[in-house]
Amino acid sequence: MSVFLRRSSGAVLAYAIVTQGALADVTAQQVWDDWQTYLTQMGYTVTAEQSTSGDVTTITDMTVVATVPDTDGSFKMTMPQMTLTENADGTVSIDLPESFPMTVSGEEEGEVFSVDIEYYHTGLEMVVSGDPDDMTYDYSAPTLGLKLGGLQVDDETVPDDIVAMDLKMTDLTGSSQMKTGETRALDQKMTAAGLTYDLAFNDPEGSDDGKINGTLNQLNFEGTSVIPEDFDGSDPQTFFKGGFSFSGLFTYASGQTSIAGTSEGQAFSMGSESEGGRFGVSIDEQRLAYDVEQNSAKMAVTTADLPFPIEIAMANAGLKFEFPVHQSEEVQPFGFAINLTDFTMSDVLWSIFDPAGTLPRDPATIALDTTGTAKVLTNIFDPASVEALETSGEAPGELHSLKINELLVSLVGAKLTGDGDFTFDNSNASELDGLPTPSGVANLQLVGANALIDKLISMGLVQENQAVGARMMMGMMAVPGEEPDTLNSKIEFTEDGQILANGQRIK
């Protein structure tokens, strides 16, 4: 169903977020013509009745419809009436109804479904200025949101108390500048005091139920898009070819979420909060990139199985990746990074497996930062190509180089750090059971390993004979460092398939 929801979200943006001002004049007809051109370009079919009286152009019975390729699903929005009023200063004011319906329909796992979603607002003001090739939309609204209007499955209407959804922004202001020429360039800015979301579910065939309530505060969004003239929004592959690009960054200052419900007759609840975060995404014909981060996050979970809450916290958590998407015989760069900084959990939770407090309870940190190059040998957005891969068993691409810029694992008194730089021979896959043969060096340092093993022995979690084996392995792979309880290791992979540890051959 996620495909249908993406299409509906695109339509909402097309109507709710169009933006800012210039000094030239623009007419209602020019604004309406550009709406139709833009929506058609994005893959929607638009029909409506138009009438003009004086400075007011009225659009009635407007419908926007899109089909999802390779499925029987569709998105439909119906707007009873919209007015475009030409102002004396050369701008155009757009008035939308306070609510109108959108419908997402299709088939999922053999069940035919239809979801009605209501778009609503209070006091939405939207003004268009500029000229036909450079329009700016400024808008504001005390509230603007989406709520579930109804759900049908196999022609049966699901009762309202079975599932509910309401997503609402408050004190919304924004602007979008739309420039048209050889391409359509869209610059967007938006702020909102808050975003609230309320979801509820009750299993009609059992006792399971759940509620999710949350808020995000001080929202900001900035984004840019470039849409080629021949762009076809009905074809997902056009998002990654022909010059299309999108880059956007969403940030918030703080957030809270609470979840409560019943599963298999047992009650549970969860609460979380954070001091802000970000979500960035970039798409063009060469790459797909995400940048996600959350700051000062805390979470508490309560279940019927435990007499106390499970409480954890972390100072920062992040995920970044940049992957090539363009099929090519040329190598292309990629990157991947993840971090979990200063992770802690409550003493009650520690006491389950370490009641005597033997292990250090310092905050734990895990970080990995890598870059490299690879070839993309398959059009991953072509269903036929992906299906052919499944039958042939061939790899969709080739890894050519990998650089470990940072490796850090610090927890329970031990710390592992390292870096590395490798290249891969894809013509030789016999050395590692079908994987390309690596060559390069990894440098590792392990601090506090012997002290940790001693503590695990005293706790009864590790037997003496197991500890001897672990220490022998460390002795083979590493050499003592200058500081106490420090081990250094240089692992080298040679082009002829050998593996060396500190100059000693181990393979």
Buried (B, 14 or more C-beta within 10 A) or exposed (E): EEBBEEBBEBBBBBBBBBBBBBEEBBBBBBBBEBBBEBBBBBBBEBEBEEEEEEBBBBBEEBEBBBBBEEEEBBBBBEBEBBBBBBBEEBBBBBBBBEBBBBBBBBEEEEEBBBBBBBBBBEEBBBBBBBBBEBBBBBBBBBBBBBBBBBBBEEEEEBEEEBBBBBBBBBBBBBBBBBBBEEBBBBBBBBBBEBBBBBBBBBEEEEEBBBBBBBBBBBBBBBBBBBBBEEBBBBEBBBBBBBBBBBBBBBBBBBBBBBBBBBBEEEEBBBBBBBBBBBBBBBBBBBBBBBBBBBBBBBBBBBBEEEEEBBBBBBBBBBBBBBBBBBBEEEBBBBBBBBBBBBBBBBEEBBEEEBEEEBBBBEBBBBBBBBBBBBBBBBBBBEEEBEEEBEEEEEBBBBBBBBBBEEBBBBBBBBBBBBBBBBBBBBEBBEBEEEBBBBBBBBBBBBBBBBBBBBBBBEBEEBEEEEBEEBEEEBEEBBBEBEEEBBBBBBBBBBEEBEBBBBEEEEE
